[in-house]
Amino acid sequence: MTSSLSIKKLCWFAAFTVLIVSSNILVYQLEALQPVTPAVAVGSLLDFIVVIPLLTYFFVIRKRYSLKYIPLVAIVGYGIAHLIIPAHHLTSYSFLRYILFAGEGAFLLLELYILYKIITKIPRVIRSFKSQTNTLTFEQRLESSSAAHLKSSRILDVYYAELAMVYYSLFSWRKAVSPAPLQFTYHQKTSMIALYVMLIHAMVIETVGLHFILHSISPVLSIVTLVLNVYTVLFFLAQIQATRLCPFTITQHTLHLQVGLTKRLTVPLSEIKQIVRYDGPERLSKQEEKTVFDGLAPDFIREKPAFEIEFYTPQQAKLMYGFTKAITKAHIRPDDPEAFYTALTKKLKEFQNL
């Protein structure tokens, strides 16, 4: 990936995509716009299999990912178009289905091949995973155990992210948080858990109401929305557990900072230039945000960071699904700031004296 994917570009992409999809839905649902001519159906098809893939290329894929993802976007676009455009308007363009399905078949074969390669090496990965020390986080154990047996790829990064979400949301509730001398929580003095519980509560209520409303319009669309909402609830649950179970950790040679599922950073102690008490502004500029690792837990009212950790050289923070971000500083607010500051400065002095 040659350049980072900015939030601004993602927002523009989401805005244009929502505008295209919603306008096409209105065309076929509003009585005032009936009857719909075949030319309109052609325009809708072009929106979903040409315009949206082009938007994906310019806002998401360009200079970052392989062009092989464009056909997949077109296939998804055709599927959405098939849900929105009445069937009798698509009969003249059924050949598009076979062209896109051929592309989908090729992509599926690639996925199955990768899955086959993964499955054949799973026993070795599991053995390596079990041999890893429990002081590492789930993500660290998973990546460490698979690195020796599987070649890194974007698809694997997606699998790892989904596996971590499933683990934290469904299978980590019996795991106790074992305090350690060089592990520091960062969420106990915030309203992070209350925030996510509120979001889960709102999502459940919205899911029930929206499901029945959409079911009367399109049963398929209502099911898709239901699945997406359930996925979101699982993500919020995983965020809670990942935050609880993955405190900031200082080891003999590294500092590990992880904020839920969404971002993490492991920095060698030799790369830490200094740790100072933060006295900067509450909100950073857009340019500064691009190079700062935000290590604060989500909260109703955002507090200022307690410390700023500066690095000698840019470090690579890992985001979900294999995204990365080059950062030069980290802003954190541990629950026990004095203990963290004392422990890290002591470790840095010990490391420098080696």
N, C-alpha and C positions, 0 to 999 in steps of 0.2 A: 504494500500500500504506500503510494508515494506522497499522499497528502491526507490529512485528517478530515473526517466528515463532520462538518460544523452543525450545530443545532439550528442555526439560521437557515441553512440549505435544507435540512430535514423539514423544518416548518414550512418553507415555501413549497417543497415537494408535496407535503401532506395537504396544504391548502389548495393547490391546483388539482390534486387528485380528488379530494372531497368535492370540489366545485364541479369537476367533470362528471363524477358518479351521480351526485345529487341532481344535477341538471338533467341528466339522462333519465333518472327515475321519474322526475316531475313530468317530462315530456310524455311518458307513457301512462301516467297515473291521473293527470289533470284532464277533466272532461273538456275544458275550454280549448285544449290543444288538439282535440280529436277532430277528424281522423288523421292518423299518422301516415304519411306517404312513404313509399319505398326508399326515396332519397334520404329521408330522415334516418331510417334504419341503417343505410350505408354509412351515414355520418356517425352514428353511434358505434358501429363496428370499427370504423377508423379511429374513433376516440380511444377504444379499449385495446386494440391490437397494434396501433401505430403511435398515437399521441402519448398515451401513458407510458409505453416502453421508452419513447424518446425522452420524456420527462425523467424517467428513472435513470437513463444514461447520463443526462446533463447534470442532474442534481445528486445522484448517488454513485453511479458506477464509474463515470469518467475519471481517468487517471488513478483509479483506486482498485477496481476489480476487473476480472476478465469479462469480455463481451459475451461469453457463453451464457451469462445470466439473462441476457435480453430475450432469447426465445422463451425462457421460463416465464418471464413477466408477460409476454404476449399470450402465452397459454392461459395464465391466470386471468388476464384481461378478457380473453374470449369466454372463459367460464363465467365471469361476472356478467358479461354482455348477454350470455345465454339465459341468465336468471332474470335480467331486466327487460330485454327485448322480447315481445310476444313471438311465439314460435312461428306463426304464419309469415312473419317478416323475414325469417331466416332460411326459409326453404330454398330460395334462389342462391343462397351462398353456403350451401352445405359442404361444398368442396373445401372451404376454409377449415372445416372441422378436421378433415383427414390430413391436411397439411400440418396443422398444429398438433394433431395427435401423433403424427410421425415424429415431430420434434420432441414431444413429450415422451414418446417411447424411447428415443435415443437417450434423453436425459435420465429416464427410469433405469435403462440398462447401465448407465454410468453409476447411478446411485446403488444399484444392486451389486455391481462389481466392487465398489468401495465397501459396501456392507459385508460382502463375502470376505474381503481382505481383513476387515475388522473382526468378524466372527471367528475366523481361523486363528486369530492371535489373542482372542479374549482370555482364554485360560492363563496364558503367560502374563497378561496385563493384570488379571485378578490376583495372581500369586504375588506380583510385584506390589500391587495396591495393599494387600494384607500385610506385607512385610514393612510397609512404611510406618514411621513412628506416628502415634496418635497426637503428638504435639502440632503436627501440620494440619492445615485446613483441608476440607474435602477436595477443593479445587487443586491445591498443591499436591496432594497425594495422587489424584487422578492424572494430572499432567506429568508428574515425575514418573509414575509407573508406566504410562503409555509412550513416553518419549523414546524409550529404548526399543520399542517394538513397532510403533506406528509412525509413518511419515506425517509431519504436521500439514494440515490443510484447512481451508475455510470451512468445509463441511464438517470436519472433526470438531472444530471450534464450536459450531452450532450444536452438535451432538453433546459436547461437554457442558455447554450452557444449559441445555434442556435437561440433561441428567442431573446437574446440580440443583436446578429448580425443583425437579421431582423429589430429589433426596431431601432437601431442606423443608419443602412444603408438606411431605407425607411421611417421611421415615426418620426424621431427626428429633421428634418430640420426646423420645425417651432418653436422649443423650443429655447427660448432666453437664452443666458448665463448671469445669474444674479450675478454680483460680490458681494462678501460678505467679511467682515473684516478678517475672518480666512480661506479664500479659496485662493489658490495661483496657478496660471497657470504655466505651465512648457514647453510650446511649442511655444510661441509667438516669442521668440528670436532664433528660430531654423528654418530650412527649411523643417520641417516635412510635412507640407501640400503640398509643392512643390514636395517633394519626392514621396508622394503617388499619386499625380496628374500625375506625369511622369510615374509611374508604371501602373496606370490605362490606360493612353494613349497608352503605349507600349502593354499592354494586349489586348486592343480593336483591335489594328492593327494586332497583332499576331493571335487573334481569327479569324478575317475575312480571313486572308491568309491561316492559317492552316486548317480551316473548309473546304474550297474548295479543298485543296490538299488531305485531308483525305477522303473527300466524294467520290472521284474517286477510292479510295482503299477500304474503308469500310464505308458505310453510318452510321452504328450503332456506330462505333468508332468515327466518326466525331461528332455525336450528343453527345456522352459521353464527348468528349473533350470540346465541346461548353458549356455544362452544368457546367463542372468543371471551365472553364474560367469565366463564368458569376458569379459563386459562389465566385471566387477569387476577381473579381471586387467589389462585394457586401462587401466582407471582408475588402478591402482597404477603401471603403467608410465608413464602420462602424468604422474602426480604426481612421479615421479623426474625426468623430463625437464624439466617445467615449473620445478621447483625449481632444477635445474642451469642452465637457460638464462635464467632471469629473476631476476637478482640485484637487491638494493636499488639504486636509481639516483637520483642527485641531478642535476637539470638546472638550467638557468639560472633557472627560475622555480618548479619543483616538486620534491617528494620523492615517488618512487614505491616503494611497498612491495608486494611480491607474494609470497604463500606458496603455491607449487604452483598447482593449478587452483582451489583452494577459496576463496581470498579475496585481495583486492587493494585498495590504497588509494593514491590520488593526491592529494596535499595541496599547495596553493600555499604557497610559502615565507612569504608574508605572513600565513598563518594559523597558523604555528608560533610558539607563545608561548615555549617553552623546551625544551631537551633536557638532562636531568639523569641522573646515574648512579643506577640503580635500587637502592634500599635497602629496598623494601617486603617484604611477606610472600611466601613461595613460592606460596601459593594465594590467589587473590582470592575475595572473597565473591561470591555469586550476583548481587547487585546491581551490584557493580563490573565483573563479567565482561560485563555487558550494554553497557557504554559503553567498553570497552577493545578495541583491535585487537591480537590476539595474533599477533605477527610472528615467533614462534619455530618452527623446523622440528620436525616430529614426531621423537621420540627414545624409546629404551627407558627412560631415566631423564631426566625433565625438569629442565633447569637453570633457574636464575633468570634473568630478563632482564638484559641489561647496561645498557640505557638505557630511560628513560621519556620519550616525546615528548608534550608537552602542547600543545593547540590553543586558539586564542582562542574559536572557535565550533565546535559539533558538525560533524563531517565525515561523509560518507557512504561507508562501505566497501562494496565490491561483492562479493557471494558468488556461488556457482554458480546458474545458471538464473534470473538476474535478481533474486535476493533481495538486500536491502540491510540495512545495520546502521548506526545513528547512533552515532558514537564521539567521545569527547572526548580520548582518550589513545591512544598506541600503545606497546607493549612489544616491544623487538627485542633480538636478540643476534647481531650480525654477527661473522664469523670474525676480522676485524681491527678490534676495537672502537675502538682509539685512532685509527686512520686515518679511520674513519667519523666519529667525534666531531670530529676536527680539520677534516675536509672540510665537515661540515654547519655547524658554528659559523662557519667562515670564510665560507661562502655566505650564512648569515643576516646576518652583519655587512656583507658586500658589498651585499646586498639592502636592508638598512636604510639604507645610506649613499647609495643612489640618489636 
